[in-house]
Amino acid sequence: MAAMPYAKPIEYADASPEVRAVYDDIMAVRKVDSVNNFWKSLANDPATLRRTWDSIQQIMSAGALDPLVKELIYVAVSVTNGCEYCIASHTAAAAKKGMTPEMFSEMMAVVGMANETNRLVAGYRVEVDEAFR
């Protein structure tokens, strides 16, 4: 059974003008006719909604890293943090940007290995080698 949302998602029809402006921007930038539940939930705090939308556009746009690489990183972190929603949304975004099933499988193997070795290092309290400093 799914957990109940902490805050009721704000639908477009019920949104304040401030929230509708962000929704309109999201829909225009993403070329979609609705916003997803993440944004509807954040709309309970319009300042957080605006700040997060502005930040995600800046961070996830093309830069030194390709947008597909950024989506793969987002999926990897979301898997590690156990965020089911983010895993689903960013896996879909990565697929739209060209992620293949082979890329997903390889990325998941890296995520699994990194989590395993990170925990081994933490448990054994391994000192960082001088060569890595």
N, C-alpha and C positions, 0 to 999 in steps of 0.2 A: 504494500500500500504506500502510495506516495505521500510525502509530508505535505501538510497544508502550507501555502505561502504565508510568510509573515505579514506582508503588505499586499493589499488587493491591487492587481495591475490596473493602471489607468488607461482606459480605452480612449481613442481619439475623440469620440463624441463627448466624453466627460472631461476632457483635458482643458486646462487653463490656456489662455492665448500664449503664454510663455512656453508651455510644454508643447502645444501644437506647432509652434515655430521650430522647435527641435525635431519633432516628428516629421514635419514637412521637409526639413533639411536631410534627415536620414533617408526618407523615401526618395528624394531627388538624387542624392549622391549614390545610393545603392540601386536606383532604378527599380524600385518595388512599390507595391500599392498598399503596404501596411508595415508596421514595425513589429518586431518580435517581443516576446514576453520579457526579455532582459530589460529593454528600454522602457516598456510599460511599467515594470516594477520600480525602476530608478525614478520614474516620473513622480513618485511620492515625494521626492526631494528634487525640485526643479534645478537647483544649483548643482547637485551631483550629476543629474542627467546631462546638463549642458557641459560641465567640466569633463565628464567621461567621454561624451561624444567628441568633443574637441580633441582630447588627448588620443583617443583611439585612431582618429583620422591621421593625426600627426605621426604616431608611432608605427602604424601599420601600412603607411604609404611607402612607395618605392624610395629607397635610399641606398646605402652601402650594401644592404641586404635586399635581395629580391623579395617581393611580397609573398611568394609561395614559401620561401624559406622562413619568413616571419610567421606564417600560418602554421608550418610544421613545428616551429619552436613553441608556439602558443598551445598546440595540441599536446606536445611533450610535457610542458609545464602543467597543463590541465589534467593529464593522466596522473602525473606525480602527485598533484594536489587532490585528486579524486573529484573533480568538478564535472559531473555528468553533463550538465547543460553546456559548459564550455567545450567539452570534448565533442559533443554532437555538433554544435554550431561552427566550431573552427575546423572540424573534419570536413564538414560540408563546404566551408569556404575554401579550404585547401584543395578539395576535389575540383571546385569551379576554377581554381587557378592552375590546374594541371597535375595535381597529385595522382599518381597511379597506385593501384593496390600494392605493387611491389615497393614503392616508396614508403607507403604507410607501414608495411610489414617491417621494412628495414629500420625505419624510425622507431617503431615499437621495440625492436630488438635492442637498439641503442638505449632507449629509455629504461628498459628492464635491466640491462647491464649496468648502466650508470647508477640506478637506484640500489642494485645489489652491492656494487663495489663501494658506493658512498657509505652504506651502512656497515660494511666490513671495516672500512677505514675509521669510521666513527667508533665502532665497537672496540677495535684494537688500539684506538688512539694513536694512529700512525703519525709520526713526525714528518713534516714536509721536508723533502730532500733539499739540500743547499742549491743544487743545480736548477731547481724550480723557482727559486726566489729571485 
